[in-house]
Amino acid sequence: MISIKLPAEIEQLETINEKIKNYMTGELEPLLMKTQLVVEELLTNICNYAYEGKGGNAEFSCGVVTFDGEPYIRISFVDSGKPFNPFKEERNPHTADSVELRPIGGLGIHFVKSMSNHYIYSRMKNCNVVDIFIEAKNYSGK
């Protein structure tokens, strides 16, 4: 399990990705790219919106959890920024339009939702909590 607290800065993505790469070896390696893409989008949202340019921190964790006997990668971010549910506020992406005609924004959370099996937002103790679950079908835990 990975768990770190860090400044909510996009430059921290390199640190997180290195930790994910070291953790997701063996049977988890096929999920590395998907996990890193989800993490990048969630961290970008925190950096761009949570603290309104005033700076803050984020807590990141990633690890294997089991639901009903099935393994999942759980990606979690916690920040103490302004309340924001990315899944509720998401605009419908214009996926049928060409790239030139699409408005900026809206695709990141769409990708997160499409790459995950389950996602949830909650507000606890004045913090935003986002949990993403990605099925790890071939993970045996060995």
N, C-alpha and C positions, 0 to 999 in steps of 0.2 A: 504494500500500500504506500502511495506517495501522499504526503501532506505537507504543504508549505504555506507560509504567510509571506507576502511580498508587496512591494509598492504596485499600485494599479497603473503600471506603465507598460506600453506595448513592447518596450525593450526587454521586459521580463519573459517574453515568449520564448526566447532562446534558452533561458534557464529551465523553463517548464518543459520544453520539447526535449531537452537533453535528459531530464529525469524520466520522462515518459519513455524515451528510447531505451534507457537502461532497464526500466521496469518491464516493458512489453517485449520480452524475448520468447523464444521457443514457440509454444502454441498460441501465444498472444500476438506475435509479430504480424500476422496478417491483418490485425485490427489497428496497427500503428498509425497508418496514414489517416484513416477515418477519425481516430481519436484525436490526432493532432489538428485536423481541420475543425472539428467541433470545438476544441480548446481555443484555437485561434479566434474563432468567431465570438465565443463567449467573453474572452479576455478583451477583445476589441470593443465590444459593447460596454463593458465596465469602464474601460479607459476613456471612451468617448462620451459616455452619458451619466455614469453614476455620480461623479463628484463635480460636475459642471466646471471643470478646469481648475479646481481647488486642490487636487491631489487627495490621495487616500490609499487604502490598502485593500488587498483581496486575499482571501484564503482559498487555496486550490487543493483538491484531493482527487485521487484516482486510484481505483483498485477493483479487484474482482469481488462481486457479491453474488449470492445465490437466492433465487426466488423459485419456490416450488421445485427445487432440485435442479434448476437450470442456471448456468453461469452467465453473468452480465458484467461488462465493464461499467463501473459507475464513475462518472465525471461530475464533480461538484465544485461550484464557485460560491463563495459568500463574500458580500461586500456590504459596507454600512452606508452606502450612498442613498440617494433619494429613491423612494419606492418605484419599482419598475418591473412589470411582468412582461417579458419579451414575447411570451406566447399569446398573451391577450392583446397586446398593442400592435402585433405584427400586421403590416399591410399585406393585402393579397398581392403576391409578386406577379409581375407581368411577364410570365415565362413564355408566352406565345409571341410577344413582341421581339423585334431584333434588338441587339445590344444597344444600338444607337438610339432607339426610341424608348427604352426603358428608363423610368425615373431612377435616380440614385437611391440605393438602400432597399431594404425589404427582402433581399435574396438570402442574406446570411442566416437568419433564423429559419427561413424556409428550408435551407440546406441542413441545418441542425436537426430540424424535425424529420426530414426525409431520411437522414442517416441514423436516426435513433429508433429504438423500439418503444421507448417511453421517455417522457420528459415532464418535469413538474417545477413550478415556481411556488415559493412560499415566502412569507415575510415573518421572520421570527426575531424577537429581541432587537427591533429596529434595524434588521439586516435583510437584504435580498439573498435568497438561497435558491440556486438553480441546480437541479440534479438531472443528469442525462444518463440513460441506460442503453447500452449497445449490447446486443446478444453476442455471446462468445461461444458459439455452437460447438466448436472443436476443442474447447478447453476442458481438460480432465483434472486440472489441479495438481498435476504431478510435476 
